[in-house]
């Protein structure tokens, strides 16, 4: 009956957190760390973004202090190049001291680790089975999905990209965030960075 009425449930889909090689796993560096400035810690992760037919993979970089979405990239495949492309683009403008991720295959591979080491960035990875280690990034994903992706039907990757560009711009520049005192992420990020 739900299918006939066009009603569906919202729940997590593909598990993207498969390790590549255990030797590339790094320790979690953020336990008890006081995050008190922009570009101190960035979080990265990959999720899926559904469309009317199929889905795309969404990679997002988030400044944990301000909740500012630094950059994002979409891909139709799980090839690691879209992650590396997005990071290289972001590093042209700013760099974090620490970059945190899960232990998925995109983050436990030598190309990813070499890129971070070449940019003097410390690598932090969530503990296995420790979902709360990356909670700030997961909350941003939830917000993007519930406010933009789940309530729209996208017919093409182009439509999805346009919608995400608009939503992320609004999220960064207009949407107040309770965890940063009602400021929008861009205002908080730029104000604190200039201070």
DANORUR-V676320 format. One record per pair of residues at least 4 apart in sequence whose C-alpha atoms are under 6 Angstrom apart, sorted by the first residue. I is the first residue (numbers start at 0). J is the second residue. Records with the same first field share a line. If there is no record, write none. Layout:
I=J, J
This chain:
1=6
2=6
16=103
17=103, 104
18=102, 103, 104
19=104, 107
23=107
24=107
25=123, 124
26=123, 124
27=123, 124, 125
28=123
36=64
37=64, 188, 192
38=95
39=95, 96
40=63, 95, 97, 98
41=61, 62, 63, 95, 98
42=60, 61, 98, 99, 100, 136
43=59, 60, 100
44=58, 59
45=57, 58
46=56, 57
47=55, 56, 57
48=54, 55
49=54
50=54, 153
51=152, 153, 154
55=74, 75
56=73, 74
57=72, 73
58=71, 72
59=71
60=68, 69, 70
61=67, 68, 69
62=66, 67
65=184, 187, 188
66=184
67=171, 184, 185
79=105
80=84
90=94
96=120
97=120, 121, 122
98=122, 123
99=123, 124
100=124
101=124, 125
106=111
109=113
113=117
115=120
116=120
125=132
142=146
143=147
144=148, 149
145=149
153=158, 159
163=167
166=170
167=171
169=173
170=174
171=184, 185
172=183, 185
173=183
174=183
175=181, 182, 183
176=181, 182, 183
177=181
184=188
185=189
186=190
187=191
188=192
